[in-house]
Amino acid sequence: MDIAAVLAALAALGTVFGTFIAYMVWRESHSDRGKLKRQEEIQRETEPLRGQVHDLELNFSHISDMIESAVTRGVQSLVDQQNHLATEHAQMETKMDFLWGTQKQLAMDAAKILHQPDPRRSHIDQLLEDFMDDTLTIERERELRRYLMQIRNWEPGQDIGFPVHPGEQTAAAILLRTMGHGMPSRASDIFKKEGSSDA
């Protein structure tokens, strides 16, 4: 036999054997057993990671509980503060109602003192009645103020076109002072006015 033929036969056998090995490797890697083997390798390699993921899940759960607790406490604190402010607001409104009521009563008493049956003061009396009825227009309020300033500044012997009686200077000063503050009927009217001016 010729050496070339032997070498050719060996080469053919090597090719067949190489192909067979390649087929076996391919088959092993694509068989169910190969898949299981790969899954086991993946599980072994990821085992430490699974423990870390579990720890992270526990930490996130704990953090979530802490955040929820903090938010609940914060909301409750805001509710408590709002309730406290509402109580203080109601108390202040009650006090302001009393103060404004007292001021309004002073103004009404002063207007009654200034209201005279003298026909020479009938125009002033009409302005005072409009004031007491809370129907005074801005223009008529200015007019009443002018008369009140004349009465407040009156001195004995001075002729201002109408009579001024003793004690009326003080009543005019009180009425001017209360008119300068706007005199809401209730403290809640103050808060409404303040709120509407801010809007």
C-alpha positions as a printed NumPy array, in Angstrom:
array([[  0.   ,   0.   ,   0.   ],
       [  1.13 ,   3.234,  -0.822],
       [  1.873,   5.845,   1.906],
       [ -0.254,   8.409,   0.168],
       [ -3.24 ,   6.082,   0.327],
       [ -2.668,   5.431,   4.044],
       [ -2.411,   9.104,   4.731],
       [ -5.535,   9.779,   2.762],
       [ -7.358,   7.058,   4.687],
       [ -6.124,   8.472,   7.996],
       [ -7.17 ,  11.961,   6.938],
       [-10.606,  10.645,   6.022],
       [-10.891,   8.864,   9.372],
       [ -9.759,  12.048,  11.178],
       [-12.403,  14.063,   9.374],
       [-15.099,  11.515,  10.22 ],
       [-13.924,  11.345,  13.841],
       [-13.774,  15.187,  14.089],
       [-17.243,  15.465,  12.618],
       [-18.512,  12.848,  15.08 ],
       [-16.972,  14.731,  18.053],
       [-18.392,  18.018,  16.807],
       [-21.817,  16.376,  16.466],
       [-21.62 ,  14.944,  19.978],
       [-20.641,  18.339,  21.433],
       [-23.453,  20.013,  19.512],
       [-25.911,  17.363,  20.641],
       [-24.761,  17.65 ,  24.26 ],
       [-25.168,  21.398,  24.236],
       [-28.614,  21.211,  22.636],
       [-30.066,  18.322,  24.559],
       [-32.292,  18.578,  27.67 ],
       [-29.384,  17.405,  29.727],
       [-27.306,  20.271,  28.398],
       [-30.054,  22.725,  29.236],
       [-30.329,  21.39 ,  32.774],
       [-26.591,  21.541,  33.155],
       [-26.555,  25.199,  32.003],
       [-29.409,  26.042,  34.362],
       [-27.509,  24.471,  37.256],
       [-24.416,  26.481,  36.351],
       [-26.488,  29.689,  36.19 ],
       [-28.072,  28.897,  39.56 ],
       [-24.664,  28.262,  41.13 ],
       [-23.298,  31.504,  39.732],
       [-26.343,  33.595,  40.723],
       [-26.841,  32.062,  44.201],
       [-24.924,  34.874,  45.985],
       [-26.886,  37.449,  43.995],
       [-30.208,  35.927,  45.05 ],
       [-29.261,  36.38 ,  48.69 ],
       [-28.345,  39.997,  48.047],
       [-31.604,  40.594,  46.16 ],
       [-33.534,  39.105,  49.088],
       [-31.682,  41.397,  51.504],
       [-32.441,  44.388,  49.265],
       [-36.122,  43.444,  49.149],
       [-36.188,  43.333,  52.962],
       [-34.409,  46.71 ,  53.158],
       [-36.784,  48.278,  50.641],
       [-39.748,  46.922,  52.579],
       [-38.324,  48.419,  55.783],
       [-37.624,  51.753,  54.035],
       [-41.157,  51.754,  52.601],
       [-42.58 ,  51.23 ,  56.105],
       [-40.387,  54.055,  57.443],
       [-41.49 ,  56.428,  54.665],
       [-45.147,  55.561,  55.203],
       [-44.772,  56.122,  58.956],
       [-42.999,  59.465,  58.419],
       [-45.655,  60.634,  55.942],
       [-48.442,  59.605,  58.338],
       [-46.784,  61.492,  61.207],
       [-46.243,  64.541,  58.98 ],
       [-49.852,  64.589,  57.801],
       [-51.112,  64.168,  61.376],
       [-48.872,  67.035,  62.487],
       [-50.309,  69.258,  59.75 ],
       [-53.865,  68.284,  60.731],
       [-53.088,  69.063,  64.391],
       [-51.608,  72.444,  63.458],
       [-54.597,  73.247,  61.255],
       [-57.001,  72.345,  64.077],
       [-54.994,  74.483,  66.507],
       [-55.038,  77.451,  64.096],
       [-58.777,  77.014,  63.507],
       [-59.373,  77.081,  67.274],
       [-57.211,  80.188,  67.696],
       [-58.977,  81.826,  64.744],
       [-62.38 ,  81.134,  66.3  ],
       [-61.224,  82.522,  69.66 ],
       [-59.818,  85.642,  68.035],
       [-63.   ,  86.109,  66.022],
       [-65.019,  85.92 ,  69.248],
       [-62.792,  88.55 ,  70.876],
       [-62.951,  90.756,  67.782],
       [-66.748,  90.396,  67.707],
       [-66.829,  91.733,  71.254],
       [-64.457,  94.626,  70.457],
       [-66.245,  95.592,  67.247],
       [-69.592,  95.239,  68.985],
       [-68.395,  97.602,  71.732],
       [-67.045, 100.05 ,  69.161],
       [-70.271,  99.895,  67.174],
       [-72.298, 100.497,  70.331],
       [-70.096, 103.517,  71.156],
       [-70.674, 104.892,  67.658],
       [-74.438, 104.381,  67.935],
       [-74.519, 106.055,  71.364],
       [-72.492, 108.99 ,  70.02 ],
       [-74.834, 109.316,  67.021],
       [-77.858, 109.339,  69.357],
       [-76.241, 112.071,  71.466],
       [-75.616, 114.148,  68.324],
       [-79.13 , 113.585,  66.953],
       [-81.126, 116.714,  67.996],
       [-84.727, 117.731,  67.382],
       [-83.518, 121.207,  66.392],
       [-84.791, 122.039,  62.854],
       [-81.518, 123.88 ,  62.125],
       [-79.765, 120.494,  62.364],
       [-82.307, 118.401,  60.421],
       [-79.815, 117.719,  57.609],
       [-77.214, 116.473,  60.115],
       [-79.914, 114.389,  61.802],
       [-80.777, 112.745,  58.472],
       [-77.091, 111.894,  57.915],
       [-76.883, 110.459,  61.44 ],
       [-80.03 , 108.359,  60.845],
       [-78.522, 106.987,  57.615],
       [-75.348, 106.177,  59.571],
       [-77.302, 104.32 ,  62.259],
       [-79.32 , 102.441,  59.602],
       [-76.084, 101.585,  57.766],
       [-77.372, 103.181,  54.553],
       [-74.848, 106.014,  54.363],
       [-73.317, 106.428,  50.89 ],
       [-69.665, 107.394,  50.501],
       [-70.566, 110.93 ,  49.454],
       [-72.975, 111.391,  52.371],
       [-70.378, 109.896,  54.741],
       [-67.905, 112.594,  53.665],
       [-70.562, 115.206,  54.287],
       [-71.271, 113.769,  57.768],
       [-67.548, 113.793,  58.532],
       [-67.337, 117.488,  57.632],
       [-70.194, 118.29 ,  60.026],
       [-68.69 , 116.12 ,  62.753],
       [-65.319, 117.865,  62.413],
       [-67.062, 121.218,  62.742],
       [-68.837, 120.01 ,  65.909],
       [-65.652, 118.467,  67.335],
       [-63.637, 121.651,  66.704],
       [-66.396, 124.038,  67.863],
       [-65.536, 126.505,  70.565],
       [-68.031, 128.506,  72.634],
       [-69.069, 131.718,  70.915],
       [-68.202, 130.383,  67.458],
       [-71.019, 130.474,  64.859],
       [-70.891, 127.488,  62.478],
       [-74.467, 127.798,  61.168],
       [-76.112, 125.403,  63.618],
       [-76.183, 125.029,  67.404],
       [-73.676, 122.807,  69.254],
       [-74.594, 121.583,  72.732],
       [-72.286, 120.674,  75.619],
       [-70.729, 117.199,  75.304],
       [-71.308, 117.007,  71.565],
       [-67.635, 117.718,  70.793],
       [-66.71 , 114.469,  72.556],
       [-69.524, 112.521,  70.842],
       [-68.399, 113.879,  67.448],
       [-64.781, 112.898,  68.172],
       [-65.868, 109.352,  69.145],
       [-68.033, 108.998,  66.049],
       [-65.254, 110.277,  63.768],
       [-62.823, 107.843,  65.376],
       [-65.114, 104.84 ,  64.89 ],
       [-65.98 , 105.874,  61.328],
       [-62.26 , 105.876,  60.584],
       [-62.11 , 102.148,  61.423],
       [-64.883, 101.051,  59.089],
       [-66.844,  99.329,  61.866],
       [-67.73 ,  95.874,  60.487],
       [-70.767,  94.347,  62.12 ],
       [-68.83 ,  91.168,  62.984],
       [-65.181,  90.147,  63.191],
       [-65.865,  87.585,  60.454],
       [-66.543,  90.565,  58.16 ],
       [-62.956,  91.692,  58.767],
       [-61.571,  88.324,  57.726],
       [-63.832,  88.259,  54.656],
       [-62.671,  91.736,  53.655],
       [-59.026,  90.799,  54.181],
       [-59.483,  87.58 ,  52.19 ],
       [-61.231,  89.351,  49.341],
       [-58.585,  92.051,  49.12 ],
       [-55.882,  89.393,  48.861],
       [-57.682,  87.604,  46.059]])
